[in-house]
């Protein structure tokens, strides 16, 4: 199926979920405005050390989790209450991704989706792309949409689901995941903070921007 047609169907079919979880237009508007990201940045403190071992499956894990605010809307608890695009807008380490999502017009689509997994590149991941190339991509909505939807797969995937899998993306391509414990990769990107819950998605923060073939 054409990925853009699929996204339209996906957004329409799950609007009721957003209403039911209390994350309706107010949450979407906050993501679209970009204001919460600044609030999160000003209130950020050091996140407690992530869980390891058997407890890891029940919560976020990874060295980069320490950069997530310890409290407020950008914390793990705060993100769990919001749909994924809004949750990302409150997390200061994902501000470039949020900018890209807005430019592609995918805020409502992602916030309305039901049970998805998002592989979210950090600001540093975007910064590794030459500025001229990044600016060109951000200005090309069609290309940007293909790249961003390549980072989204169906279902809330737990760490165990990434131990060795080939996952179909909303863009239409596939991602290859592998790993165990706290060491997971998605294609050639490393998961630096994984298993982050939001109201409608599980987020794995990664250190590279994934490019569809």
Residue pairs with C-beta under 8 A, 6 or more apart in sequence:
1 172
3 146
3 149
3 170
3 171
3 172
4 145
6 170
7 106
7 109
7 149
7 170
8 109
10 109
10 112
10 113
10 114
10 170
11 108
11 109
11 112
11 113
12 112
13 114
14 112
14 113
14 114
14 200
15 112
17 112
17 114
17 200
18 24
18 27
18 28
18 83
18 111
18 112
18 200
21 83
21 199
21 200
23 81
23 82
23 83
23 86
23 111
23 199
23 200
27 82
27 83
27 86
27 111
28 83
28 85
28 86
28 107
28 108
28 111
30 36
30 86
30 89
31 85
31 86
31 88
31 89
31 98
31 101
31 102
31 107
31 111
32 102
32 107
34 89
34 98
34 99
34 102
36 73
36 74
36 86
36 89
36 90
37 74
37 89
37 90
37 91
37 92
37 95
37 98
39 72
39 73
39 74
39 90
40 69
40 72
40 73
40 74
40 90
40 91
40 92
41 74
41 92
43 69
43 71
43 72
43 74
44 69
44 70
44 72
44 74
44 92
45 69
45 70
45 71
46 66
46 70
47 65
47 66
47 67
47 68
47 69
47 70
47 75
47 76
48 70
49 66
50 56
50 59
50 60
50 61
50 62
50 63
50 65
50 66
50 182
50 193
51 58
51 59
51 60
51 61
52 61
52 181
52 182
56 159
56 181
56 182
56 195
57 158
57 159
57 160
57 195
59 76
59 195
60 68
60 76
60 193
60 194
60 195
60 196
60 197
61 159
61 182
61 193
61 194
61 195
62 182
62 191
62 192
62 193
62 194
62 205
63 192
63 193
64 93
64 122
64 192
64 193
64 205
64 207
65 76
65 193
65 196
67 92
67 93
67 193
68 74
68 75
68 76
68 91
68 93
68 193
68 196
69 75
69 78
69 91
69 92
71 77
71 78
72 78
72 90
73 79
73 82
73 90
74 90
74 91
74 92
76 196
76 197
78 87
78 90
79 87
79 88
79 90
79 91
79 196
79 197
79 198
79 203
80 87
80 197
80 198
80 199
81 199
82 90
82 198
82 199
83 110
83 111
83 112
83 198
83 199
83 200
83 201
84 110
84 111
84 113
84 116
84 118
84 198
84 199
84 200
84 201
84 203
85 98
85 101
85 106
85 107
85 108
85 110
85 111
86 111
87 198
87 199
87 201
87 203
88 94
88 97
88 98
88 101
88 118
88 120
88 203
89 95
89 98
93 122
93 123
93 205
94 120
94 122
94 123
94 205
95 123
96 121
96 123
96 126
96 127
97 120
97 121
97 122
97 123
97 126
99 138
100 126
100 138
100 144
100 147
100 148
101 107
101 110
101 148
103 138
103 139
103 141
103 144
104 141
104 144
104 145
104 148
105 141
105 145
106 145
106 148
106 149
110 116
110 118
110 152
110 201
111 200
112 200
113 152
113 200
113 201
114 200
115 154
115 155
115 156
115 200
115 201
116 152
116 153
116 154
116 155
116 156
116 200
116 201
116 202
117 152
117 153
117 154
117 155
117 156
117 157
117 167
117 201
117 202
117 203
117 204
118 151
118 152
118 201
118 202
118 203
118 204
119 151
119 152
119 153
119 175
119 186
119 189
119 191
119 203
119 204
119 206
119 210
120 151
120 203
120 204
120 205
120 206
121 151
121 189
121 205
121 206
121 207
121 208
121 209
121 210
122 192
122 205
122 206
122 207
124 207
125 189
125 206
125 207
125 208
125 209
126 134
126 209
128 208
128 209
129 137
129 209
137 143
137 144
137 147
138 144
146 171
146 212
147 171
147 209
147 210
147 211
147 212
149 169
149 170
149 171
150 169
150 170
150 171
150 173
150 175
150 210
150 211
150 212
151 169
151 210
152 169
152 170
152 171
153 167
153 168
153 169
153 170
153 175
154 168
154 170
155 161
156 201
156 202
157 167
157 202
158 195
158 202
159 184
159 194
159 195
161 177
162 177
162 178
162 179
162 184
162 186
162 191
162 204
163 177
163 178
163 179
163 180
164 177
164 178
165 176
165 177
165 178
166 174
166 175
166 176
166 177
167 174
167 175
167 176
167 177
168 174
169 175
169 212
171 212
172 212
173 212
173 213
175 186
175 187
175 210
176 186
176 187
177 184
177 185
177 186
178 184
178 185
179 185
179 191
182 194
183 190
183 191
184 190
184 191
184 194
184 204
185 191
186 204
186 206
186 210
187 208
187 210
188 208
189 206
189 207
189 208
189 209
189 210
190 206
190 207
190 208
191 204
191 205
191 206
192 205
192 206
192 207
193 204
193 205
194 204
194 205
195 202
195 204
196 202
196 203
196 204
196 205
197 203
